Protein backbone atom coordinates (compact mmCIF):
# COMPACT_ATOMS: atom_id res chain seq x y z
CA UNK A 1 0.00 0.00 0.00
CA UNK A 2 1.37 3.41 -0.94
CA UNK A 3 1.74 5.89 1.89
CA UNK A 4 -1.06 8.03 0.44
CA UNK A 5 -3.51 5.11 0.26
CA UNK A 6 -3.72 4.93 4.03
CA UNK A 7 -5.63 8.22 3.96
CA UNK A 8 -8.15 7.09 1.34
CA UNK A 9 -8.71 3.42 2.15
CA UNK A 10 -9.25 3.41 5.90
CA UNK A 11 -12.56 2.53 7.49
CA UNK A 12 -11.58 4.13 10.78
CA UNK A 13 -9.18 6.97 11.65
CA UNK A 14 -8.67 8.40 15.14
CA UNK A 15 -8.36 12.19 15.53
CA UNK A 16 -7.00 13.31 18.90
CA UNK A 17 -7.81 16.93 19.71
CA UNK A 18 -10.45 19.18 18.18
CA UNK A 19 -8.66 22.50 18.14
CA UNK A 20 -7.05 24.61 15.42
CA UNK A 21 -5.72 21.59 13.53
CA UNK A 22 -8.10 18.85 14.70
CA UNK A 23 -11.25 20.31 13.11
CA UNK A 24 -9.81 20.80 9.59
CA UNK A 25 -8.23 17.33 9.80
CA UNK A 26 -11.59 15.80 10.72
CA UNK A 27 -13.34 17.68 7.94
CA UNK A 28 -10.80 16.68 5.28
CA UNK A 29 -10.73 13.01 6.25
CA UNK A 30 -14.53 12.85 6.27
CA UNK A 31 -14.63 14.41 2.81
CA UNK A 32 -12.36 11.57 1.68
CA UNK A 33 -14.94 9.04 2.89
CA UNK A 34 -13.40 7.89 6.17
CA UNK A 35 -15.09 6.98 9.44
CA UNK A 36 -13.65 9.35 12.04
CA UNK A 37 -13.55 8.87 15.79
CA UNK A 38 -12.58 12.30 17.18
CA UNK A 39 -12.19 13.16 20.83
CA UNK A 40 -10.97 15.96 23.07
CA UNK A 41 -10.49 15.99 26.85
CA UNK A 42 -10.71 19.77 27.15
CA UNK A 43 -13.70 20.94 29.12
CA UNK A 44 -15.88 23.71 27.77
CA UNK A 45 -16.02 22.52 24.16
CA UNK A 46 -19.45 22.81 22.58
CA UNK A 47 -20.60 19.90 20.41
CA UNK A 48 -22.95 21.99 18.27
CA UNK A 49 -20.24 24.58 17.62
CA UNK A 50 -17.79 21.90 16.49
CA UNK A 51 -20.38 20.37 14.16
CA UNK A 52 -21.10 23.80 12.68
CA UNK A 53 -17.39 24.37 12.02
CA UNK A 54 -17.05 21.00 10.31
CA UNK A 55 -20.20 21.52 8.28
CA UNK A 56 -22.43 18.99 6.52
CA UNK A 57 -20.42 16.36 4.67
CA UNK A 58 -22.11 13.73 2.50
CA UNK A 59 -19.23 11.27 2.65
CA UNK A 60 -17.72 9.69 5.70
CA UNK A 61 -19.14 9.84 9.18
CA UNK A 62 -18.12 11.20 12.55
CA UNK A 63 -18.20 9.79 16.05
CA UNK A 64 -17.32 12.60 18.49
CA UNK A 65 -16.46 12.16 22.17
CA UNK A 66 -15.98 15.22 24.39
CA UNK A 67 -14.76 15.55 27.96
CA UNK A 68 -17.07 13.99 30.53
CA UNK A 69 -19.33 12.24 28.01
CA UNK A 70 -17.66 8.86 27.88
CA UNK A 71 -14.46 7.17 28.95
CA UNK A 72 -11.74 7.66 26.37
CA UNK A 73 -9.56 4.55 26.49
CA UNK A 74 -7.42 2.42 24.22
CA UNK A 75 -10.39 0.32 23.16
CA UNK A 76 -11.15 3.09 20.65
CA UNK A 77 -8.10 1.94 18.69
CA UNK A 78 -9.79 -1.32 17.69
CA UNK A 79 -10.07 -1.38 13.90
CA UNK A 80 -8.24 1.92 13.44
CA UNK A 81 -5.57 2.22 10.77
CA UNK A 82 -4.27 5.71 11.53
CA UNK A 83 -4.10 8.26 14.37
CA UNK A 84 -3.85 12.00 13.71
CA UNK A 85 -2.86 13.91 16.84
CA UNK A 86 -2.84 17.59 17.73
CA UNK A 87 0.68 18.99 18.30
CA UNK A 88 0.10 19.83 21.96
CA UNK A 89 -0.49 16.20 23.02
CA UNK A 90 2.76 14.64 24.30
CA UNK A 91 4.06 11.24 23.17
CA UNK A 92 3.67 9.91 26.73
CA UNK A 93 -0.12 9.95 26.26
CA UNK A 94 -1.47 6.44 26.95
CA UNK A 95 -3.46 6.35 23.70
CA UNK A 96 -0.37 7.22 21.65
CA UNK A 97 1.72 4.61 23.45
CA UNK A 98 -0.98 2.00 22.80
CA UNK A 99 -1.13 2.97 19.12
CA UNK A 100 2.65 2.55 18.83
CA UNK A 101 2.44 -0.86 20.51
CA UNK A 102 -0.16 -1.93 17.93
CA UNK A 103 1.86 -0.60 15.01
CA UNK A 104 -0.75 2.04 14.13
CA UNK A 105 0.86 5.05 12.40
CA UNK A 106 0.66 8.32 14.35
CA UNK A 107 0.87 11.54 12.33
CA UNK A 108 0.14 15.17 12.93
CA UNK A 109 -1.62 17.59 10.60
CA UNK A 110 1.67 18.65 8.99
CA UNK A 111 2.54 15.08 8.00
CA UNK A 112 -0.97 14.44 6.70
CA UNK A 113 -0.90 17.61 4.63
CA UNK A 114 2.54 16.90 3.20
CA UNK A 115 1.48 13.47 1.95
CA UNK A 116 -1.43 15.06 0.13
CA UNK A 117 0.69 17.61 -1.75
CA UNK A 118 1.83 17.03 -5.33
CA UNK A 119 5.53 17.04 -6.25
CA UNK A 120 5.13 20.50 -7.75
CA UNK A 121 3.54 21.83 -4.58
CA UNK A 122 6.26 20.29 -2.42
CA UNK A 123 8.85 22.04 -4.59
CA UNK A 124 7.17 25.37 -3.82
CA UNK A 125 7.58 25.19 -0.04
CA UNK A 126 9.57 27.18 2.50
CA UNK A 127 9.51 25.95 6.10
CA UNK A 128 10.77 28.09 8.97
CA UNK A 129 11.44 26.96 12.53
CA UNK A 130 13.30 28.25 15.58
CA UNK A 131 12.67 29.06 19.21
CA UNK A 132 12.08 32.75 18.50
CA UNK A 133 11.19 34.86 15.50
CA UNK A 134 9.31 32.24 13.46
CA UNK A 135 6.12 34.21 12.93
CA UNK A 136 7.93 37.40 12.00
CA UNK A 137 10.22 35.57 9.56
CA UNK A 138 7.32 33.68 7.99
CA UNK A 139 5.20 36.78 7.49
CA UNK A 140 8.16 38.83 6.24
CA UNK A 141 9.04 36.13 3.69
CA UNK A 142 5.41 36.08 2.59
CA UNK A 143 5.38 39.87 2.20
CA UNK A 144 8.58 39.87 0.11
CA UNK A 145 7.33 37.20 -2.30
CA UNK A 146 3.84 38.66 -2.53
CA UNK A 147 5.25 42.11 -3.24
CA UNK A 148 7.33 40.47 -5.99
CA UNK A 149 4.09 39.36 -7.66
CA UNK A 150 3.97 35.74 -6.53
CA UNK A 151 1.00 33.84 -5.10
CA UNK A 152 1.71 33.05 -1.48
CA UNK A 153 0.09 31.14 1.38
CA UNK A 154 1.46 31.78 4.89
CA UNK A 155 0.41 28.83 7.02
CA UNK A 156 1.37 26.28 9.68
CA UNK A 157 1.96 27.16 13.31
CA UNK A 158 1.31 30.81 12.44
CA UNK A 159 -2.41 30.11 12.87
CA UNK A 160 -3.71 28.69 9.57
CA UNK A 161 -3.04 24.96 9.15
CA UNK A 162 -1.26 23.84 5.98
CA UNK A 163 -4.23 21.56 5.36
CA UNK A 164 -6.48 24.60 4.91
CA UNK A 165 -4.48 25.60 1.82
CA UNK A 166 -5.14 22.28 0.06
CA UNK A 167 -7.95 21.14 -2.23
CA UNK A 168 -8.07 17.43 -3.09
CA UNK A 169 -8.73 15.90 -6.49
CA UNK A 170 -10.10 12.47 -5.53
CA UNK A 171 -9.48 11.03 -9.00
CA UNK A 172 -5.72 11.41 -8.67
CA UNK A 173 -5.74 11.22 -4.87
CA UNK A 174 -3.58 14.32 -4.58
CA UNK A 175 -3.98 18.01 -3.94
CA UNK A 176 -4.95 20.05 -6.97
CA UNK A 177 -1.85 21.56 -8.59
CA UNK A 178 -1.29 25.29 -8.24
CA UNK A 179 1.47 27.87 -8.45
CA UNK A 180 1.27 28.91 -4.80
CA UNK A 181 4.41 29.17 -2.68
CA UNK A 182 3.57 27.86 0.77
CA UNK A 183 5.55 29.39 3.64
CA UNK A 184 5.09 27.11 6.63
CA UNK A 185 5.85 27.99 10.24
CA UNK A 186 6.85 24.75 11.97
CA UNK A 187 7.12 24.18 15.72
CA UNK A 188 9.09 21.47 17.51
CA UNK A 189 5.77 19.87 18.49
CA UNK A 190 4.78 19.57 14.83
CA UNK A 191 8.16 18.33 13.64
CA UNK A 192 8.14 15.63 16.32
CA UNK A 193 5.64 13.56 14.32
CA UNK A 194 6.80 14.22 10.76
CA UNK A 195 8.40 11.45 8.70
CA UNK A 196 8.32 12.50 5.03
CA UNK A 197 8.31 16.31 5.38
CA UNK A 198 10.88 17.76 2.93
CA UNK A 199 10.61 21.49 2.24
CA UNK A 200 12.66 22.83 -0.65
CA UNK A 201 13.95 25.64 1.59
CA UNK A 202 14.27 24.99 5.31
CA UNK A 203 15.17 27.86 7.65
CA UNK A 204 16.46 27.38 11.21
CA UNK A 205 16.49 30.68 13.10
CA UNK A 206 17.79 29.61 16.51
CA UNK A 207 17.65 26.93 19.21
CA UNK A 208 17.43 28.12 22.82
CA UNK A 209 15.87 26.88 26.04
CA UNK A 210 12.10 26.47 25.69
CA UNK A 211 9.45 23.78 26.15
CA UNK A 212 11.69 21.82 28.49
CA UNK A 213 8.51 20.60 30.18
CA UNK A 214 7.82 18.69 26.94
CA UNK A 215 11.23 17.83 25.49
CA UNK A 216 13.04 17.17 28.79
CA UNK A 217 16.44 18.48 27.66
CA UNK A 218 17.90 20.94 25.18
CA UNK A 219 19.43 18.12 23.11
CA UNK A 220 16.04 16.49 22.52
CA UNK A 221 14.57 19.88 21.66
CA UNK A 222 17.38 20.57 19.19
CA UNK A 223 16.87 17.18 17.55
CA UNK A 224 13.22 18.04 16.93
CA UNK A 225 14.21 21.32 15.27
CA UNK A 226 16.80 19.59 13.08
CA UNK A 227 14.16 17.21 11.73
CA UNK A 228 13.34 20.10 9.40
CA UNK A 229 16.37 19.06 7.31
CA UNK A 230 16.32 15.28 7.81
CA UNK A 231 14.78 14.40 4.42
CA UNK A 232 16.38 17.16 2.35
CA UNK A 233 18.76 16.31 -0.52
CA UNK A 234 20.97 18.17 -2.99
CA UNK A 235 17.95 19.78 -4.64
CA UNK A 236 17.07 21.56 -1.38
CA UNK A 237 18.42 24.42 0.78
CA UNK A 238 19.17 24.58 4.51
CA UNK A 239 19.34 28.21 5.70
CA UNK A 240 20.87 28.49 9.17
CA UNK A 241 21.80 31.23 11.66
CA UNK A 242 25.50 31.10 12.58
CA UNK A 243 25.02 33.67 15.37
CA UNK A 244 23.13 31.04 17.36
CA UNK A 245 25.71 28.86 19.11
CA UNK A 246 23.68 25.67 19.30
CA UNK A 247 22.54 25.94 15.69
CA UNK A 248 26.15 26.52 14.57
CA UNK A 249 27.21 23.43 16.51
CA UNK A 250 24.46 21.24 15.13
CA UNK A 251 24.90 22.04 11.43
CA UNK A 252 27.84 19.62 11.34
CA UNK A 253 25.15 16.95 10.99
CA UNK A 254 23.90 18.64 7.83
CA UNK A 255 27.36 19.22 6.35
CA UNK A 256 28.46 15.63 6.89
CA UNK A 257 25.51 14.08 5.05
CA UNK A 258 26.21 12.71 1.59
CA UNK A 259 23.90 14.33 -0.98
CA UNK A 260 22.61 16.69 1.71
CA UNK A 261 21.07 20.13 1.04
CA UNK A 262 22.96 23.22 -0.01
CA UNK A 263 23.94 24.96 3.24
CA UNK A 264 23.37 28.73 3.35
CA UNK A 265 24.79 30.39 6.46
CA UNK A 266 23.87 33.86 7.68
CA UNK A 267 25.10 36.05 10.53
CA UNK A 268 25.23 39.67 11.58
CA UNK A 269 28.97 39.85 10.85
CA UNK A 270 30.81 38.45 7.84
CA UNK A 271 33.74 37.21 9.93
CA UNK A 272 31.87 33.99 10.65
CA UNK A 273 32.24 32.89 7.03
CA UNK A 274 28.59 33.44 6.25
CA UNK A 275 26.98 33.68 2.86
CA UNK A 276 24.70 36.46 4.11
CA UNK A 277 25.68 39.24 6.50
CA UNK A 278 24.76 42.82 7.40
CA UNK A 279 26.44 46.19 7.72
CA UNK A 280 25.98 49.90 6.99
CA UNK A 281 22.22 49.55 6.60
CA UNK A 282 22.47 46.73 4.05
CA UNK A 283 22.16 42.97 3.83
CA UNK A 284 24.93 41.50 1.69
CA UNK A 285 24.67 38.07 0.10
CA UNK A 286 26.98 35.78 -1.87
CA UNK A 287 25.84 32.19 -2.28
CA UNK A 288 25.50 29.87 -5.28
CA UNK A 289 24.64 32.17 -8.22
CA UNK A 290 23.22 34.93 -6.00
CA UNK A 291 25.33 37.98 -5.17
CA UNK A 292 24.40 41.54 -4.24
CA UNK A 293 23.10 43.75 -1.45
CA UNK A 294 19.71 44.72 -0.05
CA UNK A 295 19.03 48.17 1.38
CA UNK A 296 17.25 47.90 4.76
CA UNK A 297 17.92 51.42 6.05
CA UNK A 298 15.01 52.89 8.01
CA UNK A 299 13.29 49.51 8.34
CA UNK A 300 10.40 49.58 10.81
CA UNK A 301 11.49 46.33 12.46
CA UNK A 302 13.52 47.00 15.62
CA UNK A 303 16.65 45.24 16.85
CA UNK A 304 19.46 42.97 15.69
CA UNK A 305 17.24 39.91 16.04
CA UNK A 306 14.94 41.37 13.40
CA UNK A 307 17.90 42.09 11.14
CA UNK A 308 18.67 38.40 11.54
CA UNK A 309 15.07 37.52 10.65
CA UNK A 310 15.33 39.77 7.60
CA UNK A 311 18.46 37.94 6.42
CA UNK A 312 16.72 34.58 6.74
CA UNK A 313 13.66 35.84 4.85
CA UNK A 314 15.88 37.37 2.17
CA UNK A 315 17.74 34.12 1.56
CA UNK A 316 14.54 32.14 1.11
CA UNK A 317 13.00 34.82 -1.10
CA UNK A 318 16.05 35.16 -3.37
CA UNK A 319 15.89 31.42 -4.05
CA UNK A 320 12.37 31.88 -5.38
CA UNK A 321 13.29 34.78 -7.64
CA UNK A 322 12.73 37.95 -5.62
CA UNK A 323 15.01 40.84 -6.62
CA UNK A 324 17.24 42.84 -4.29
CA UNK A 325 15.16 45.96 -4.90
CA UNK A 326 11.81 44.31 -4.17
CA UNK A 327 13.23 42.52 -1.12
CA UNK A 328 14.66 45.72 0.35
CA UNK A 329 11.44 47.68 -0.16
CA UNK A 330 9.37 44.91 1.43
CA UNK A 331 11.65 44.75 4.48
CA UNK A 332 11.65 48.54 4.91
CA UNK A 333 7.85 48.70 4.66
CA UNK A 334 7.11 45.66 6.85
CA UNK A 335 5.34 46.66 10.04
CA UNK A 336 6.22 44.79 13.25
CA UNK A 337 3.63 42.23 14.29
CA UNK A 338 1.61 42.89 17.43
CA UNK A 339 3.25 41.88 20.72
CA UNK A 340 6.73 41.56 19.16
CA UNK A 341 8.82 44.59 20.16
CA UNK A 342 5.75 46.66 19.32
CA UNK A 343 6.54 50.32 19.97
CA UNK A 344 3.55 52.00 21.62
CA UNK A 345 5.03 55.50 21.58
CA UNK A 346 6.27 57.89 24.22
CA UNK A 347 3.69 58.06 26.98
CA UNK A 348 4.09 60.34 30.00
CA UNK A 349 7.65 60.91 28.77
CA UNK A 350 8.49 57.18 28.79
CA UNK A 351 9.09 55.00 25.71
CA UNK A 352 6.75 51.99 25.98
CA UNK A 353 7.27 48.66 24.19
CA UNK A 354 5.03 45.58 24.14
CA UNK A 355 7.00 42.36 23.69
CA UNK A 356 4.41 40.00 25.17
CA UNK A 357 5.30 37.30 22.61
CA UNK A 358 8.52 36.86 24.59
CA UNK A 359 7.76 33.48 26.18
CA UNK A 360 11.31 32.29 26.92
CA UNK A 361 14.52 33.82 28.31
CA UNK A 362 16.26 34.06 24.93
CA UNK A 363 13.50 36.23 23.50
CA UNK A 364 13.96 38.62 26.42
CA UNK A 365 17.71 38.62 25.73
CA UNK A 366 16.99 39.55 22.12
CA UNK A 367 14.77 42.40 23.31
CA UNK A 368 17.47 43.78 25.63
CA UNK A 369 20.43 43.61 23.23
CA UNK A 370 19.63 46.95 21.64
CA UNK A 371 19.37 48.94 24.89
CA UNK A 372 21.89 50.47 27.24
CA UNK A 373 21.19 51.04 30.94
CA UNK A 374 17.70 52.51 30.40
CA UNK A 375 15.07 49.78 30.82
CA UNK A 376 12.40 49.07 33.40
CA UNK A 377 11.59 45.44 32.57
CA UNK A 378 8.31 43.71 33.41
CA UNK A 379 8.79 39.96 33.24
CA UNK A 380 7.53 36.68 34.69
CA UNK A 381 4.68 34.26 34.20
CA UNK A 382 4.51 30.51 33.79
CA UNK A 383 7.94 28.87 33.66
CA UNK A 384 8.55 25.89 31.33
CA UNK A 385 11.63 24.56 33.15
CA UNK A 386 13.81 26.99 31.19
CA UNK A 387 17.33 28.22 31.87
CA UNK A 388 17.36 31.88 32.97
CA UNK A 389 21.09 32.11 33.75
CA UNK A 390 22.14 33.39 30.27
CA UNK A 391 19.77 36.32 30.83
CA UNK A 392 21.68 37.72 33.81
CA UNK A 393 24.43 39.54 31.90
CA UNK A 394 21.86 41.35 29.75
CA UNK A 395 19.88 42.40 32.80
CA UNK A 396 23.03 43.98 34.20
CA UNK A 397 23.91 45.81 30.98
CA UNK A 398 20.45 47.11 29.99
CA UNK A 399 18.10 47.15 32.98
CA UNK A 400 17.65 49.60 35.85
CA UNK A 401 14.52 48.04 37.37
CA UNK A 402 12.94 44.58 37.16
CA UNK A 403 9.27 44.15 38.03
CA UNK A 404 8.31 40.48 38.44
CA UNK A 405 4.80 39.07 38.07
CA UNK A 406 3.21 35.65 37.82
CA UNK A 407 3.92 32.18 39.12
CA UNK A 408 7.66 32.33 38.39
CA UNK A 409 8.24 35.60 40.27
CA UNK A 410 9.52 34.09 43.57
CA UNK A 411 11.94 31.77 41.77
CA UNK A 412 13.25 34.53 39.51
CA UNK A 413 13.67 36.97 42.39
CA UNK A 414 15.71 34.41 44.35
CA UNK A 415 17.83 33.60 41.29
CA UNK A 416 18.56 37.21 40.37
CA UNK A 417 19.40 38.20 43.94
CA UNK A 418 21.62 35.16 44.51
CA UNK A 419 23.81 36.07 41.54
CA UNK A 420 24.18 39.68 42.58
CA UNK A 421 22.66 42.48 40.57
CA UNK A 422 23.02 46.10 39.57
CA UNK A 423 19.32 46.77 39.30
CA UNK A 424 16.35 47.09 41.64
CA UNK A 425 13.90 44.18 41.87
CA UNK A 426 10.19 44.52 42.66
CA UNK A 427 7.30 42.06 42.76
CA UNK A 428 3.68 42.83 41.87
CA UNK A 429 0.50 40.76 42.07
CA UNK A 430 -0.95 41.95 38.76
CA UNK A 431 0.06 43.46 35.45
CA UNK A 432 -1.91 46.59 36.29
CA UNK A 433 0.08 47.07 39.49
CA UNK A 434 3.33 46.42 37.59
CA UNK A 435 2.59 49.05 34.94
CA UNK A 436 1.62 51.64 37.55
CA UNK A 437 4.87 50.98 39.39
CA UNK A 438 6.78 51.08 36.11
CA UNK A 439 5.57 54.59 35.31
CA UNK A 440 6.44 55.66 38.84
CA UNK A 441 10.05 54.43 38.90
CA UNK A 442 11.11 54.89 35.26
CA UNK A 443 13.06 58.07 34.45
CA UNK A 444 11.56 60.26 31.71
CA UNK A 445 13.12 59.37 28.38
CA UNK A 446 13.85 55.79 29.47
CA UNK A 447 12.04 52.59 28.45
CA UNK A 448 9.18 50.60 29.98
CA UNK A 449 9.38 47.15 28.39
CA UNK A 450 7.07 44.18 28.80
CA UNK A 451 9.18 41.17 27.78
CA UNK A 452 8.07 38.42 30.16
CA UNK A 453 10.41 35.56 29.17
CA UNK A 454 7.68 33.16 30.31
CA UNK A 455 4.41 31.68 29.12
CA UNK A 456 1.25 33.60 29.97
CA UNK A 457 -1.29 30.95 30.95
CA UNK A 458 -0.94 31.42 34.69
CA UNK A 459 -2.59 34.87 34.51
CA UNK A 460 -3.92 35.31 30.96
CA UNK A 461 -5.57 33.36 28.13
CA UNK A 462 -2.45 33.64 25.99
CA UNK A 463 0.33 36.07 25.10
CA UNK A 464 -2.08 38.13 22.98
CA UNK A 465 -4.38 38.66 25.95
CA UNK A 466 -1.36 39.65 28.05
CA UNK A 467 -0.11 42.09 25.41
CA UNK A 468 -3.53 43.62 24.79
CA UNK A 469 -3.98 44.15 28.52
CA UNK A 470 -0.56 45.83 28.73
CA UNK A 471 -1.42 48.16 25.84
CA UNK A 472 -4.73 49.19 27.39
CA UNK A 473 -3.13 49.93 30.76
CA UNK A 474 -0.22 51.84 29.20
CA UNK A 475 -2.50 53.90 26.97
CA UNK A 476 -4.57 54.90 29.99
CA UNK A 477 -1.55 56.93 31.17
CA UNK A 478 -1.93 59.18 28.13
CA UNK A 479 -4.79 60.72 30.02
N, C-alpha and C positions, 0 to 999 in steps of 0.2 A: 504493500500500500504506500503510495506517495505521501509525503508529509502533508500535502494540502488536502488529501482525501479524508483525513481524520476529521476535518471541519465539516465536510459535506455528507459523510456517510454514517455519522453517529446517531444512534437512537436516543442517547442520553448524555448530556454534558452538564457538569456542575459549575455554577458560577458563584464564587464566594465574594460577597460584598456588593452592595447595590448603591455605590456612590458615583463619583464623577466618571469612572471607567466602567463600573459594573453594569450600569443601565444601558449604555450603547453596546456593550458586548452582548448582553442579553437580547437586545433588539436585533442586532445583526445575525446572531446565531439562530434566532427564531425565523428570521426572514429566509435563512438557508434551509429551513425545514427540520430543525432539530428539536428534540424534547429537552427543555431546560429545567433544571432544578436550581433555583437561585435562593440564597439565604443571606441574612445579615443579622448579626447579634446586637447592633446598635439600637438602643431604645429611642423612641420618638419618631421613627419612620412611619409614614402614612401609606397604607396599602393602595388606597385609591389614587394618591398622588403619583406613586411609582407606576401604576398601570397607565395613568394619563400620559406620563413621560415616555413610556414604551410605545403607546398607541396600539391601534387594532392591527393585528397581523394575521393574514389568512393562513399562512403556513406555520408549521411548528406549534408548540404549545408550551405553556409555562406553569410550573409548580413553584409557588413562592412561599417561603417560610421566614417570618420576621420574629424578632426577639419576643420571648414569652408565649408564643403561640404553640410551639411544639419543640420537643427535644431535638437538637441538631447533633446527630452522632454519626459515626462512621458507617452505619448501615445505609446511609444515603448513597454511598459509593457503589452499591451493588448495581451492576449493569452499566456503569458509567465508563466511557472511553476517554474522557478528557476532563481536566479541571482547569478553569480560568480563575485566577485569584487576583484580588485587588492588591496594589503594591504595599499598602500599609500592614498587611497581615504577615507576621513573621513565619519563617520556615519551621519553627518549633510547634506551630499549631498542630493539634492532634489529628485533624482531618488531613492536613498536608502530609504528615508523617505516614498516616495510614494509606494514602494514595501512593506514596513512594514505595511502601512495602508491597503494594499490589501491582506495581509496575504501570500505574496510570500516569500518563504525562501531565505535568503541571506547568502551565504557561501563565504569562500575564498579558494584558491587553497589547503591549508593544510587540510581543512575540507573535500573537495572533494576527495583528495588523501586518507585520512584515511578511508573513507567509502568504498573505492575500495579495500583496503588491506584485505587479509585473516586473520583469527585468528592467524595462525602461524606467519605471517609477523608482525602483531601487537605485538606479544610477543617479537619479535626480534627488538625492537625499544628503542633507547635512545634519549631523547629530552633535549636540553640544552638551557636555557634562562638566562637573566641577562642584566643589563645596559652595563656592560663592560666585555670583555674577552670571549664572546661567541665563536667567530671564532677560537681563539687560543684553547679553551677547546675542541671544536668539532673536530678540526683537530688533536689535540694531542690524543684524545680518539680513533679516527680512526687509527692513526699511531700505537698505542699500540696494538689494536685488530688485525690489519693487520700483524704486526710483529709477533703476536702470531699464525699466520696461518689461521685466519678467513677471510671470505669474507665480505667486508665492503663497504657501500655506505655513503659518507658524503654528506649531502644535506640540503635543506631548505633555510633559509635566507643567508646562506654562499655563495649562487650564483647559485646553481643547484636545481631547484624545486624538491620536493619529487615526484611529478607526473612523472618526467622524469626517475625515477627509476622503474616505474611500467609498466608491460605488461599485458593486459587484455585478459582473456579467456571468450569470449562472451557466450559460452555455459553454464558456471557456474556463469556468471556475477560477477566475482571477478578477482583480480590480480592473475597471475600465481604464484603458490607457489615456494619458493626458500629458500635457507639457508643464505641469506644476512642479516647482522645486519645493520640496517639503523640508522645513527646518525644524528639527525635533529636539526639544529639551528633554534630556534623559537624566533621571535620578538614579542613585545607587540602588534604591528599592526596585525600580523597574529593571535595571540591568541584571539584577540578581537572578531573574528567571528568563533571561533571553539565551537562545542557543544558536540561532541562525542569523541574528541581526548583523548587518554588514553595510553600514553607511558608506557612501563614496568618500565623504569628507567627515572625519571624526575630530572633534575639538575637545581637548582636556584643558580646562582653565586653571585648576588648582586642586590639591588634596590636603585638607587640614582637618583637625579634630571636629567631628560632628557625628551625630547618630550613634554614639558609642553604646547607647542603650540597646541598639539593634545589632550592630556589627561586632560588638565585643572588644575589638582592638583596631588600631589604625591600619595594621597590615591587611586585615580582612576587608576593611572599608576601601583601601586602595585597590585591592584585587577586584572589587566590584566595579570601581571606576574604570579600571584597565580593560574590563570586558568589552568596552566600546570598540577596542581595536582587535579583539581576539580572532575575528573572522576575516579581517581585511587582508588584501593581497596587493600585488604590485600595481594594480589598476586604481588603488585607493590612496587617500592622503590621511596622515595622522598629524594634526596641528597641536603642538604642545607648548606650554609656558615654562621657559627655562628659569624664570625668576622664582618659581615655586620649588623649594628644595626637594620635597618628596616626589613630585612629578619628574624633576630632572634625574633623580636617582632611578626611578622606575622605568624610564624610557629605554634603558639598556635591554629590557625584554623585547621591545619593539625592534631595536636596531639589530639584535642578534638573530631575528627570525629570517630564515631563507624565504625569498619571495614575499617579504613583508611590505607594508605600505611605504610610500614616499614620506619621509619624516620632515616636517616643516617646523622649525623651532623659532619662537619669538621671545623677546625680552625687552625691557626698557632700555638697556644699554647694549651696544654692539659687541662689547668686549667678550660676551659669553658665546661668541661664535654663532649667533642667531642669523636666521634668514630674514627676519623682520625685527626692526628696532625703531626707537623714537629719538627725536632730538630737534631742538629749534622750531617747535611747533609743527613738525612733520612726522609722518610714519614713512620709513624707508623699507624697501623690500627688494630681495634678490634671491629668488629660488626658481629652479627649473628654468622655464623660458620667461619668467616674470621679473621685471626689474623697473624700479622707478620710485617715486615718492608721492605721498598723499598729504595734502595740506589740512591740518586739523586745528589751526589757530582759531581761537575764540569759540571752540566747541562748548556746548551747554553742559555736557557731562563733566562732573567735578572729580578730581583726584587721579592719582597714578593708576589705581586699580581700574578705572574706567578707560584710561589710555591703553592699558593692557587688554581690556575687553574689546576696544576698537581695533587693536592689532589682530586679535583672533578673528573678529568679524571680517576684517579686510582680507585676510588670507583666504578664508572660505569663499568670499565674494569674488575675488580675483580669479579663482579657479573656475568659477561659473561665468566669467566673461565681463564682470563689471569693470569699468575704466577707473583710472586714478581720480579723474575729475569728478565723476559721479559719486565715487566712494567718499571722497573728501567732503563734498557738499552734503551728502546724507549724514555723515558723522557730525558735521558742524550744526546741522539743523535738528538733530535728534534730541528730543526733550527727555530729561531723566524720568524714569518711571516713578510712580508714587511709592513712597516709603523707602526709597533707595537714595540716600544722600539728597533728599528733596529739600531745596532751599526755600524756606517759608518767608524770607525777607527779614529786614531789621525791625524788630518790634520792641518798643520801649528802650531803644538804643542798643538792643542785643541781637546779634545774628542768630537766627533759629533754624535748625536743620532736623528734619525727620528722617531717621535711618532705621525705622522699625523693622525692616526686613532683615536687619542684622540679628541672626538667630544662633550665632556661634562666635567664639572669641576671635577667630581670624577675620571675620567681617568687621568687628569693632576695630581691630588693628588696622585694617584697610582704611577705615573712616578716619582714624587718628593720624595717619602718616603725613597728611598734608597740612597739619596744624603745628604751631609752636605752642608755647605755654600760655594757652588762652581759652581752654575748654572747661565748661561745666558739663560733666557727662552723667546722663541718667542711664543706668543699666541694671540688669537683673531680670529674673523671670524663672522659668522652668529650666533647670539644668538637664543635660542629656549625657551625663558622665563625661564631660569634655575637659580638656586641659587648658586652664586659664593662666598657667605660668608664663607662656610666651607674651602675654598681654602686658605684663608688669612694666617692661622697659618703655613701652609706648605710653602708658599712663604717666610715668615719671616725666617724659619729654614733652607731652602735649596737654596734660590735664592739671587744672588747679583744684577742682572740686569733683568728687564722685558722690552721686546720690543713688543709693541702692534701693530697689523695690523687689517685690516678689519672693517666691519660695527660696531662691538661691541667695538672698541678701545676707543672712547670717554667715553662711559658708564663705561668701566672697569677702565680707568684711574681715573675718578672721584671717583669711589667706592674705589679703592686701596688707593688713596691719603686721602680720608675722614676718613679712619680707621687708618691712620698712617702707616708708613712702614719703614723697615730697608733695603731697596733696592732702586736702581735708576730706574726710569720709563722713557721710550722713546716711541715715536710713529713714525711709518714709513708708507709710502703710498703703499709700495709693499713688497713682500717677498724678492726680490732681494736686496732692500735697507736694509731690516732687517738683512739679512745674512751678508752683508758687514759691517754693524754696529756691529753685533755680533762678528765678527772676530777682529774688532778694539778694543772693550772694554773688551773682555774676556781674563783673565790672562792665560798664557801658563800653560798647565796641568789641567786647569778647563774644564767645560762642556758647549757646545753649544747645547741646546735641543729645538727642535720643538715639542711642545705638546700643541696644540692650545686651547683645552677645548671648542671648538665651531665647528659648522658645517662649511663646506667649500664653499657652493654654492654662496656666495657673490663675490668671487674672482676666483674660480676654478670650474672645472666640478664636481669634487668629491674629497674625501680625498686622493685617489690614485694620482690624478693629482697634488694635493698640495704636497704630499710627493715626487713624482718623480721630481717635480720642485726644491724642497729643495735639494734633492740629487745632481741634476745636478749643482746647484749653489755652493754647498759646495765642490763638487769634483773639481770645477774649481780653487779652492784655492790651490790645490795640485801643480799647476803650478806656 
